[in-house]
Amino acid sequence: MDIKYLITHSGGFHADELLSSAVLKFLYPKAKIIRSREQKWITPSSDKIIYDVGADYNSGIKIFDHHQRPSPLRKDGQPFSSFGLIWKHYGKAFLEKNKILAEDIDDIHLEFDTKFVLPIDLLDNGAINLSSGGTLSNLSLPVLLENFKPAFDDTSPTANDDAFHQLLPIIETFILSIIRNFASKLRAEKIIKALINSLGSSEILELPKAMPFQSAFERSNANHILFIVYPRGSEWTLNTIKLSENTFEQRASLPASWAGLTNKDLETASGVIGAKFCHNARFIAIAETRDAILKMAEKAVKEFKRNI
């Protein structure tokens, strides 16, 4: 039987059931979202998916709650929220409907689960202390979504439901943007892997266009590559490579004598005609031509080797 109803709890809302609702509504656009704790609604039937309510987790009858004891846990013992459960069972269908390549679905499903779903699960279950993030804690997604809740003195009987439904298209767009970003990175990885395989021992890798490259290097063994060059518009860019996605530390920085310089000053410091800009933090530089950017990259390699 077709899914006619998506059932979650009434009253205030949290990130986990909002995100679950966005995923399920995308998969079942004709289904009606019912926010209720009434027994008639939270009793499983073949035309319902019930989540974040109902005190049971049973994918066979399509109920996905996590508040009961014992609560559902991942294989590593970390707790699920309703979002984790919904992503586990419906995430791959969501990716398929978004036309993700079949060969990439497993990778993207896992990456989204690891980088996005798991943190929501942990926060919802109190397994992460947001205060450890300092001022950044106010920018976590669950906290940001709290701002959409109606004011305490809003007397409208539909205030919570209205805010909930106002959020859904925003959240769907947010999820889709992240998924498409992951897919883009995978496409770039395939291009970069082929280029690395044909590069040989050179420390400079030239890309055909600007593209995400950090994850490709984290998955490769090409530790000899120090700098990336690529065209961007009418100019060329020289980039360093971070040691990992979660640090600003670079494999190799651009020469200290270039830091913060532009145009003639940078041409003089680098000895390269056409050099236009070097960031003060020495992780990116710009030149007018391919020839100029390659010369800058070669000089950067020599400077790095001289200093190690």
N, C-alpha and C positions, 0 to 999 in steps of 0.2 A: 504493500500500500504506500502511496505517496505520503511524504511528510507534510502535514498541514499545520502543525503547531510546534513552535520552539518555546519551551517553558523554562523560565527562570524565576527567581523570587521577586516579590514586590518590595516596596520601600526604597531605602537608600541603595546605592549601587557602588560597585568596586571595579577595578580594572579587569579582574579575571572574567566575570560574566559579561562585561561589555565587549571584551576582545573575543570571547567565545561567540557572542551574539553576532558580531560582525562576520566572523568566519562562516557560521552556519547560515546566516541570512544570504550571504553570497552564494552558497551552495544550493540553498532552497529559497529562491527569491519570492516564491508564491506563498511560503509559509507565514503564518501570523505569529508574532512574538507576543506571548502572554506572560505578564509579570504577576505571579500569584503564589500564595502558599496554601490555597484551598486544596483539599484532598482530591477533589474530582480532577484537578488539573495536574497534580504531581503524582498521580497514579499512572504508571506506564501503560502505553497502548501502542499499537503499530504505527499510528499516524503522528506520534510525538517524539521529540528529542527533549529530554529533561536534563538540566544542568545547573549546578550550584545550589540545588535544592533537592529535597526528597530523601536525604539520609541513606543513599545507597549508590554503589558504583557497580553497574552491570551493563557492559556494552551490548550483550545479547538482547536486552530489552530497552536499550538506549536511555539509560539513566546515568548521569555523570556528576555525582556529588562527591565532596571530599571532607565534609564537616563531621561525618560519623566516626565512631570508633569500632574497629581500627580504621584509620584513614588510609587511602591508597598511597603507595610509595613507589618511586622509581627503583630500578634494579640496584642503584647505588645507595638506596635508603633515603634519598631526598624526597620531600613531600610534593605531591601534585596539588595544584589548585584545579578548578574546573577548566581553566584555559589549557593547562597541560594535558588534561584528559581528552579534551576536545581535539587538541592538535595531534595527540597520539593517534586518535581513531579517524579523524577527518582531514588532517593536514595534507596528506598526499593527494586526496581528491581535490582539495582546494588548489594545490599546485597544478594538477592536471587541467583543471578548469581555467587556470590562468595561462595555459599553453606553455608551461615550462617543459623543456625537452625531457623525454622519458629518461635519458641517460643521466640527467642532472637532478632528478626529483629526490633521490635518496640523500644526496649531498646537501641540497638546499633545505630539505625537511630537517635534517640533523643540525645544520648550522643555525637555522631559525630557532629550533628548539633550544640549542645551547646558549645562543647569544641573546635571545629575546624572551622565549617562553619560560625558561627555567628561572630567570630573575623575577618574573611576575609571580611564578609559583612560590618562590622563597619569600618574597615580600608579603604575599597574601597570607602565608602561614606563619609569619613572624620569625622566619628563620634567618633573616638579614636585618641588621640594625642600621637603619638609614642614617642615624646620627653620626656614624663613622665617616660618612661622605662630606661632613661639614656643610658649607653653604650649598654644595652641589646637591644635597639631599632634597632641596626644594624643587629641583628640576627633574626628579624621577617621574616616569610616566604616571604611576598611580597617584602621586601627589598632585601632578598637574590636572589629572582628571577630576580630582576632588573639587577643583574650582568651578566645575560645571554644576555641582549640586545646588539645588535651590536654597535661598536664604532661609534662616531659621524662622523668620516671620512671614514667609510666603504662605498664604492661607489656601492657595489653590489645591484642591484634592488630587489634581493630576500633575502637580509640580514635578515630582520625581520621575514619573513616566515621560513627561514632556522633555525633561533634561536628558533622560536616557536615550530617547529616540533622536534628539538633536545631535547627540554625540556619534551615533552609529555610522553615518556616512563619513565623518571625519576620521574615525578609527579605521574604517575599511580602506580609505585612501592611504592612511599611514602604514597599515600592514602591507598593502600592495606595493607601496614605494620601497619598503625594506626588501620584499621578495624580489622585486625587479632589480634592486641594487645587487643582491646576492647573485642573481642570474647573470647580470652584467659582469661581475667579477669572475665568474666561472668562464664566460666567453673570453674575457681578457686573458685568463690563465692559460687557456688553450693556445692562444696566439703567442703569448710570451714563452711558453714551454717550447714551442716549435722554434722560436728565435734563439733561445738558449741552446738548444740541441745543435743548431747550425753555427753558433758563434765561435766556438773554439775557446781559446784561453784569454781573449780580450777582456779587459776590465770595464769596458764601456758597451752598453747595449742600446742600440737604436730601435725605437718603436715607430711604427708607421703613423701613429696618431696618439694623442693623449688618451690614456686609459688607466683604470686602477691596476696597480702593479704590486702593491705590498704583499697581498695574500699569495701571489704567484711565487714570490721569493721565499716566503715562509714555508711553502710546500716543496721548494726545490732544493737541490744541493749546490746551487751555483753561487757559492760564497765568494768566489773570486771576482764577481761583478761588483763594482763599486759605485758606478754612476749610470744614470739613464738619460738619454736624449730623445727628444721628439718634437715634431712641429706643433705649434698651436697658433692658428690663424696665420698671420704673415710673419710671425717670429718663431724662434726655436727656444726650447727650454732644456736646461740641465738640472736634473734632480738627483739628490742623494737617496739612499735607501735606509730606512729605519731598521734597527735590529729586530724589532717586533712591532706589531700593531699597537701595543699598549705602552710604548715608550717613545720619547722624542730623540733618543740617542741614535746616532747614525753609524753605519759601517765606516763611512769616511766623510768628513766635512769638506766643504770647499775651502780654498786657501784663506787664512786669516786676513791677509792683506787685501782681499776683495770685499770684506764685510761692509755692507751698507753703502757701497759705491755705485754710481750710475754714470753712463755715457762716457765723456772724455776721461774722467777720473778713473773709471773702471778699465777703459782701454789702456791707460798708462800703467795701472797697477798689474793688469793681466798680460799686457803685451799683445792683446788681440784686438784688431780693428773690427768694430761691429759689436763689441761687448756693450750691453745696455744697462744691466741691473744685476746686483747680487744682494740677496736678503742679508740683513745684519746677523741673522742666526746661521747663515752659511749652509742652508739646505736647498736653495734654489737659485738659479741664475738664468738670465735671458740674454739672447743675442739676436742680431738681425738676420743672420743666415745660417744655413747648415754648416758651412765651412767654419764659420766663427765659433759655433757652439761646440763642434768637434775639437777644435784647437783648445778651447777652454777646458773641455773634459780631459784631454790629454795632459794639459798642464796640471790639472787638479790631481790626476793620478800620480804624476811625477812628484808633486809636492807631498802627497800623502805618503808615498813610499820613502821619500827622503826623511820624513819625520818619524817613521816607525823603527 
